[in-house]
Amino acid sequence: MHIYKVHKDDEVSIEDFTSAVNCAKECIESVLYDLGAVVTVSDDLITITTDDITEKECKEKIQGCFCDSAGNVYPEFIRVERLSKKA
């Protein structure tokens, strides 16, 4: 299991933040589709459940779900923090 906390920019509305988190969730589901990952969102937490990916592989695969092509975190987020190691 991989858990990430998405930190909201104070200048962004709750609605825009929630929309951006849900878009990130859909992106993660798409990127990890072949692994059968289950992705859930609860407020600012994104939980990825799969047994077929390491912490490093997960981070590399989903980075683009939170960043633009230049590697900058989307403006709705301040940062994305990993909260747990694979269980």
C-alpha positions in Angstrom: 0.0 0.0 0.0 1.2 3.5 -0.9 -0.3 6.6 0.8 0.4 10.1 -0.4 -0.8 13.4 1.2 -1.5 16.2 -1.2 -0.9 19.6 0.4 -3.2 22.3 -0.8 -2.1 25.8 -1.8 -3.8 28.3 0.5 -4.7 30.5 -2.5 -6.7 27.6 -4.1 -10.4 27.0 -3.4 -11.5 23.7 -1.9 -13.5 22.9 -5.1 -10.5 23.4 -7.3 -8.2 21.4 -5.0 -10.8 18.6 -4.8 -11.1 18.6 -8.6 -7.3 18.4 -9.0 -7.0 15.6 -6.5 -9.7 13.6 -8.4 -7.9 14.3 -11.7 -4.7 13.0 -10.1 -6.6 9.9 -8.9 -7.8 9.2 -12.4 -4.3 9.6 -13.8 -2.9 7.2 -11.3 -5.6 4.6 -12.1 -4.7 5.0 -15.8 -0.9 4.8 -15.2 -1.2 1.7 -13.0 -4.0 0.0 -14.8 -2.0 -3.0 -15.8 -1.1 -3.6 -12.2 -4.7 -3.8 -11.1 -4.1 -1.0 -8.6 -7.0 0.2 -6.5 -6.8 4.0 -5.9 -8.9 5.7 -3.3 -9.2 9.4 -2.2 -10.1 10.7 1.2 -9.8 14.4 1.5 -6.1 15.1 0.9 -5.0 11.5 1.0 -4.5 9.2 -2.0 -4.1 5.5 -1.2 -2.8 3.1 -3.8 -3.3 -0.6 -3.1 -1.2 -3.0 -5.2 1.3 -5.7 -4.4 3.1 -5.4 -7.7 5.1 -2.2 -7.4 7.9 -0.9 -5.2 8.0 2.5 -3.5 10.5 3.8 -6.1 8.6 2.4 -9.1 5.3 3.9 -7.8 6.9 7.3 -7.3 8.4 7.3 -10.8 5.2 6.1 -12.5 2.8 8.5 -10.8 5.0 11.6 -10.7 3.4 12.9 -13.9 0.0 12.8 -12.3 1.0 15.7 -10.0 3.4 17.6 -12.2 3.5 19.4 -15.5 5.9 18.4 -18.3 8.6 20.7 -16.8 8.4 18.8 -13.5 6.6 21.6 -11.6 3.9 20.5 -9.2 0.4 21.7 -10.4 -0.6 25.0 -8.9 -3.4 23.5 -6.8 -0.8 21.7 -4.8 2.1 22.9 -2.7 3.7 19.4 -2.6 2.9 15.7 -2.5 4.2 13.8 0.5 4.6 10.0 0.8 3.1 8.9 4.2 3.7 5.2 4.3 5.9 2.5 3.0 4.5 -0.5 1.2 2.7 -2.8 3.6 
